[in-house]
């Protein structure tokens, strides 16, 4: 805003002198030069144009030329003895005590098609074929099959920059976790045998494992047993594992060799057009509820935070919040209930689960809702390859609420979320929908992936691993 300057009392004083005229001419020439070479004005910011931007049908994620052409290198997948993967799949009806995993491990780990389930009435018919009854612990099988058809795979180990070890460690250890008479040796036997085989391979010996990676379908803590009578296996504490990169659904934040990757959801598109159709669907879907929560309370835990959130939801009333009690595996057996809930809400609450992470976080994002977090380790310190984190970028796609203030009654979930301006909510939802492609695992029947320059979770995984190998190579390459 220009300031007001009073008229000078002496008119003669306003007459320009020769020096002043020269200076004015000089600055005029500079101004003309600047206008001639300066770039065109930038468009208005997203905040300024929010009202004119349709709720998202996003462009695909960009890939640079090297990544799209595998310029970063090629990946070799070991052909392991069947005992380390295929034989475990044949035991699918004995891998979990509560239910058979066979329906969830069918179709190369995607699970049975969702047609005929409750999703049939929830999804448009043209999108129903993209959904499956996927198990949250099926990562190993899904990644293995996807990599076998990946455009950056090579069958010649001499040409490979990175080496994938398709050992289904989660299934191998998981089948003993609830067995009454299983010992620590039982839980470690397959893992020890795998390492014995791997350490004999020339490509492992060349780098001592620095260019090797493995996908683990259970959380990292299931492989870090500290004593024989403690929970889980001890795979990640065994000699010869320290240099191998572990792609795991929940990482140890203090172990740099752990890399957090998304839990599998039920959405497995085959092409970029499938993803865009889904993005349009969730972006346009009416969301009458402010927030939603799906989870089972833990009555045995004193001060159970999930019970507190269920109470918050009940206090807000059904018009503002939808709640789904997932006790006794209800949501595992019928994930359609969760998707229907999240697709009707603008926000979804994501407390920690039995550990710090939950599949529900990814169900929430795929459903187009904005996640609300209460522990930073639930996402911000987990999935750095996949989620925008650092420099305040978390606020682009999520809300963080101080759980201690919530416990103390100093605030309520409803008040925090209702106070966010609607234009801001809209931008957050657009960002969430834009993130969907990188968080889902494409169906494994396309050698080129989704196509159209769009990355799925495995593409991100391969690119990240190849960058990691390039960074680590000076540690093991002879000089």
N, C-alpha and C positions, 0 to 999 in steps of 0.2 A: 504494500500500500504506500503510495507517495505521500510525503509529508507536506504540509502547507507552509509556503515561504512567503512572507509579506513583501509587498511592492517596495522597491528601493525608493527613498525619498528624492533622489537626484536623478532625473531621466538621463542626463548626460553620462552618468556612470554606467548605464546599461549598454552604451554603444560599444561594439566589438572593436578591439585594438588589432593592429596587423599581426602581432604574435598570436593572439587568440584565434584569428582567422586561419593562420597556418596550422595551428594545433587541431582546429576543427576539421580542416581538410585532411590532415594526416589520419585522424581517427575515423573519418568517413571512409577513406580508402581501406583501412584495416577491417572495418565492419563489412564492407562489400566483399572483401576476400574471404572473411570468415563464413559469410552466408553462402558463398559459392562452393566451399569445400566441406562444410559440415554435413553430417549424415542427416537423413530425414528424421523428423520427430518420432520418438518411440510411441507405441500405442499406449492407451490408458492401462493402468494396472488392473489386475484381476479384481481387486477390491472395488475399483471405480466402475467396472463394467459388470459386476456380479449380477445385476438385475437383468442384463441383456444376454447372459450366457446360459444356454440350456443346461439342465442337470445332465451330467456327463455321458457322452458316448466317446470315450477317450481315444486318442491316437495311440498306436502301439509304442512300446518302449523302443528307444533308438538303440541300435547296435553299431559300433564303429566297424570299419571295413575289415580290420584284422579279426575281430571276434566273429563276424558273420562268415568269414572265409576260413576259419580255424587257423588264422595267422599266428595265434598264440601257441599253437602246437596241437598234437593229437593225443588221444587217450587210448590206452590199451586195457582191456578188461581180461583179467586172468580167467582161464578155463579151469576152475577148481574141481577137485574130485567131488562127485555128487553128494558125498556125506556132509559137505559144508553148506549146501543150499537145497538142491533138488530133493534129496532124501528127507530133509526137514519138512518140506512142503507136503510130502506124502503122509506125514504124521499130523496133518492139520486138525484132525478130530481129537488129538490128544495133547495139543500144545497149551490149552488153557482149561482150567478146571470148571469154569462157570458155563461155558458154551463152546460149541465147535467153531474153529476159525475157518473151516473149509469154505463157507459161503463168502467170507470176507477176503480170502486169498485167491479166489478164482479170477479168471481173466487177467493173468499176469499181475496179480496183486491188487487190481482195482476193485475186486469184489463183484457180486452179482449185480446186473443192471437194476436200476431203481424202478423200472416199470413194474406195476403191480403192487408197489408199496404206497404209503401215504403221499409220497412225492408226486404220484400220478395226478392228483387233484390240485397240487400246489404249483406245479410248473407248467409253462406252455408246452403243448405237445411237441413242437419242433425242437425244444431244448431238453426234453426228458431223456433222450438217448445219451446225453452227456453226463448223466449222473449215475453213480454206483454206490453200493453198500460197502464203502471202503472202511477198513479198520484203521484206527489211529496209529497202530504199531506196524503197519504194512510197508513202511518206508523202504526196507532193504530189498524186497521183491520188486517194488515199483521202480526204484532207481536202477536196479540191475537190468530189467527189461527195457527201460527207456534208453540206457546207455548202449545196449547192444544194437540199437537202431539209430544211434545218434550220428549226426553228420560229421562229428569230429572224432569218431572212433576209428582206430586202425587195428587190423589183424596182425600187424607186424610190430613186435615189441621194439625192434631196433629203430623204428620211426617215431616212437612214442615219447612225449614229454612228461606224461603223467600215467600212473598205473592204478587201476581200480581193482580192489580186492572184494569180490562179490560173496563174502561170507555173511550168512544170515545169523549174526551173533545174537540178536534179540530173540529170535526163535529158539536158538540153541540154549541160551541161558533161561529164557522165559519158561520153557517146559518143565524146569526143575524148581521154579521159585515157590510154588505152592505145594509141591510134593512133600508129603509128611516125612518121608524117610530120606529125602535128598540131602547129600552132604555138600560141603564146599568143593570137594573133589569132583562130584557129579556136575556141578554148575560150571566148573572150569575145564572139564575134560575136552570138549570140542574146541574150546578156545586155544588150549595148549597144543592140540594136534594141528590146528590151522597154522599157528606160529612156527611149529616145527617144519611144516611143509613150505611155508613162505620163506623162511630164512635160508632155505636151500636153493632158492631161485637166484640166478645170476643178476637179474635186474634189481632185486632187493639188495643183494650184497654190494652192488655198485654204489648205491647211494645211502645204504643203511636205512632205507625207508623214507628219506626226505621227499621223494617224488611219488609216494604211494598214498592212497586215500581209501577210506572205507565208509560205508553208510551204516549207521546204527539205528535200528527201529525202536529202541527204548531209550529212556533218559540216561544221561551219563552216569547217574548215581547207581543204576542197576549193574554197572560194570566196575565198581570201585570198592568192593568188599575189603574191609580192613582186618577181619579175623574170620576164622572158619565158621563160627556160629552167627556171623552177621548176615545182613540181607545181601542178596545179589551175587554176581560173579566178580572175579578180580581181573578180568581181561585187560582193562586199561592200566593196571599196575604191573603187568607182566613184563619181563625183559623183552626188548625188541619191539615194543609198541610205541615207545616214547616219541619217535620221529614220524610216525604215521599220522596224517591228518584225519580226524574223525568228524564226519558230517552227522550230526546228532540232533534229535528233536528238542533236547534241552541240554545245553552245554554247561561245563564248569567254568564260571567267569574267570577263575584264576589259572586256567590251563589254556595256553594259547594254541595248543594243537586241537582243541575242540572248536568246531564251527557250528553254530546253531542254524538249522534249516527248518522250513515249515513242516508242521504236522500235515499228513495227507488229509484232505477233505474229500467229499463225495463228488466234486466237480472235476471232470477230466476231459477237457475239450480236445478236439482233433485238429482244429485249424483256427487261425486268427479270427475268422468270421464268426466262429462259435463264441469266442470270448467277447467280441463286440456285441453280439446279440444278447449275451447274458448281462453285460454291463448296461445296455439300454434297458433291459427288463428290470434290474434292481434299482436303477436310477429313477425310473418312472413310477415304481410301485408306491402306492399310498402308504404312509407310515403314521397311523393315528396315535401311536404311543410315543411318549417321550423317551422311555428307556425300558430295557428288559433284562432279565437275569435267568440263566439256566444253570442249575447246579444242585448238588445234594448237600444238605447240611451235615455237619459232623458233630452230632450230639455228644459224643464222648470227649470232644475237645472243649476245654474251658474257654469261654469267650470266643466261641466259633465265629469267625468273621463272615462266613457264608450265611449263617443264620441271621446275623445282623443285616446283611443285604436283603435277605428275604423279608425281614421286618420292615426295612426301608421301602421295599416295593409294595407291601401290603398297606403301609401308611399312606403312600402316594395315591392308592386307589387304582382300580382296573383301567380307568380311562387314561391314566398317565403311565402305568407300569404293568408289564406282563411278566409273570414268574412261572417257571417250570421246575418242579422238583424232580431231580434226576436220580433219586435214590433207587437202589437195587438194579442198577444198570439200565434204567428205563431209556435214557437218551442214547446209550450205546446201541441198543437193539433197534431204536427207532429215531434216527437222526433227523427225519422229516419234521419231528416235533420242534427240534431246535431251530431248523431253518425257517419254519413257518413263524416262529416267535420273533427271530431276529429280523426277518424281512418286513415285519410290521412295526419296527421301532427305529427311531433315529439314533439312539445310543444303546450299547449293550455293555453290561457290567462284567469285568474280567478280573476277579480276584485270583490269587494263586489257587492251584488245585491241590492234589496230593503232594505235588512238588510245585516249583515256582511257575511252571508253564502249563498251558492247557490247549488242547485242540480247539476248544471253543473260541479262542482268539481268532483263529483263521476261519472258522465257520462264520464268525461275526463279520469279518472283512469281506469274505466272499458274498455274504448276504447284503452287503452295501451299507452296513451300520457302522457307526463310529465307536471304537472300543474305548472303554473307561477303565483305567488301570489304577492299581493301588500299591503295587510293588514294581520298582524299576527293573528288577530281575525277571519279571514276567515277559518282557519284550525288549525294552531299550538296551539291555545288556546281553541280549541273546542273539538277535537276528540281524547283525550289522551288514551282512551281505544283501539283505532283502528288504529291510524297513529303513526309511529315512530317520536317522538318529544323529544327534550332535548338533551344536549351534542352534538349538531351539527348534529343530525341524520336527521333533516329536509332536509339537503342538499343531502341526499341519494336519495330522490324521488321527489324533487321539486326545483324550482328556486324562490328566493325572489328578487324583484326589488324595490328600493326606489321610491315610487310614486312621491315624491316631486322633486327628481332629474329629473324624466321623465317630470313632468310638466314644470320644468325650462328649459328644452331642453338640459340638460347636458349629456344626453345619450338617446339612442333609444332602443326599445325592440329588434329590429333586430340585432343591434351591440352587445348587451349583449348575446343573444342566439347564434349568429354565432361565438362568441369568445370561447364558451365551446368546448373543444377538443372532437372529435368524440368518442374516447374510453370512455370518461366520460359520454357522452350522452347515449352510449350503456349500461353502468352500471346502469344509472338512469332508463332507460326504463326497464331493467331487474327487478329492484327493484319494479317499479310500477306494472308490470305484476304479480309479486310474491304476491303483496298486495291484489289482486282482491278478493280472496275467503272471506276474513273477512269483506269485504265492501258490500256484496250482501246478499239478503234475499232469502234463498232457498225456493222452492215450498213446500207447507205445507202437502204434501201427504206421507212423509217418517218419521216414528217415530224416526229413527236413524239419521236424518239429512242427510248431504252429505255423511257420511261414510268415510272410509279410513283415519281416523284421521284428516280430514279437517274440520275446523271451518267456519261457516258462521257468519253473523252479529249477529244473535240471540244467537248462542252459545257463542260468545264473551260477549254478554249482560248478559247471565245467569251466566257465570263464574265470570264476574266482579261484579255482584250484590251479589253473594254468598260470595265473598271475602269481599265486603263492609259490609255485615251483620255481618260477623265474627269480623271485626274491630270495628263495632259500638255496638256490643252486650253489652260490659261493661257499656255503657251509660244507659242501661235500665233494664238489668237483676238484680234482687234483689241480694244483697251480704249477 
